[in-house]
């Protein structure tokens, strides 16, 4: 995998993490709509525990990508056209 592909993958994982965190917020509580003589309770569509596990997997992947990119950045040298 090239460095550019790794950077794109890290960006995508970071975006997925943001989406998962939003999903985690909505799955953390039950919504109650108060009506005149009755209350409507809406349970979250997704499980809090499942989303928490998925977030943890994505965080570990993100950390591993960062470590790999940092390791490669110290080993890679670039030769520019104007340098001889």
HELIX and SHEET records of a PDB file:
HELIX    1   1 UNK A    3  UNK A   27  1                                  25    
HELIX    2   2 UNK A   48  UNK A   75  1                                  28    
SHEET    1   A 2 UNK A  31  UNK A  34  0                                        
SHEET    2   A 2 UNK A  39  UNK A  42 -1                                        
END                                                                             
